[in-house]
Amino acid sequence: MGVPPKSQSTFQNTYNADVNAFFPKGITINAGDKVKFIPVGFHTVELPAKGSQPTALFGPDGNKIAGDNDAAGQPFWFNGQDEQFFSQPIIQSNNFGKTLKYTGKQRVETGLPLADKPAPMTVKFTKAGTFTYYCNVHPGMKAKVHVRSRHAKRVPASADRRALRNQVNAAVKVAKDLNTSKPADGTVQVGAGGKGGVEVYRFFPDATTVPVGTTLRFAMSTGSFDIHTATTGPGNPETEPASYLGAMAASLTSPKVDQAAVYPSELPGGATATLTPALHGNGFWNTGIMAAKSAPLPSAGTVTFGQAGTYTFYCLIHPFMKATVTVS
């Protein structure tokens, strides 16, 4: 469930990257065999029931947002909208460390890996067929288990090791290329996604200088399987957990999600916000959670810079990602 541990330093330290993929991306077994799903990142595994789609990461809990105000005491536009929380089937599942059986009739789900060191989930496949499994966190991240009859000739383990090695080597090449990403003028790209689920966790550019009155578009990479935000306001969510942005970011890994982290700070389709230290009472602006491949989540947000200064933008989901915009 993610990059094999022996390869992680290459991606993270050399390329500031990770791979939202299962390794290997396909495996062939015989009916009655077991597959161990090993968590090495913030990923889930879901084997949906036959004919069903994987569960969305966020979903309404049946309640409406009320009394959600900004730092100036003004209601955010999304009051009255559905409260979005981690979907109950994902929150209620915790099958790490367990052995389950999959027949295609029922959904099998790990749940979110919220423990420090979650144990693998093991699944026994009892029937022949080809079964697709998904990560609920990263839209587009999926792989297949090909289950043959009990008496079919077994695929040698060396074939799996070779496929794994080839997949890692291909991903390294993609990560290297993604680090040269150059978005269009007027756009700050939030992350860079490429073939095979490779994701570089940077803003492109991560520092820029613009005059007052400039409008910038913060946009997802079209190849991304991940979700990001571009968010500015008081505090560093990586080093200041008690700050305004720190508490907002922390809520995204808890059952009680701050709706101001999920929704865009400005009404979609409305006028472009003008960012100053006074916006929303404390200089807060947020794209909301964006995804390139998962409507109805937005894939971009636009803001105009109305006052000179330095504005730091973070991804609330990956707080180590940041960019500075110097406005003169």
Order of alpha helices (4+ residues) and beta strands (2+ residues): alpha-beta-beta-beta-beta-beta-beta-alpha-beta-beta-beta-beta-beta-alpha-beta-beta-beta-beta-beta-beta-alpha-alpha-beta-beta-beta-beta-beta-beta
